[in-house]
Amino acid sequence: MSAPAIPVARAGQPVVRARPVDRFGGLVELWFRSHTALVYAFLYLPVFVVVLFAFNDTPRRVTDWQGFSLKWFEVALNDRVVHKAL
């Protein structure tokens, strides 16, 4: 058996070495992708819930869904404070 070849630099040529094996690259990428998905869910899910419940018909409880209505948008657009703010 012969010994493994040792890279030898010749005049004017760089030594080319084998790239190391990245064993955890896929795991790190999976971690970053899942973390990003959780952050986006944390940021956008409350906005989605508020927009969804803005169309609720019931005046008492937000979680008691009575039906689809645009009544609250009419109330907000006819309010003097909202007009002044706009």
Secondary structure by P-SEA (a helix, b strand, c coil): ccccccccccccccbbbbbcccccaaaaaaaaaaaaaaaaaaccaaaaaaaaaccccccccccccccccaaaaaaaaacaaaaaac
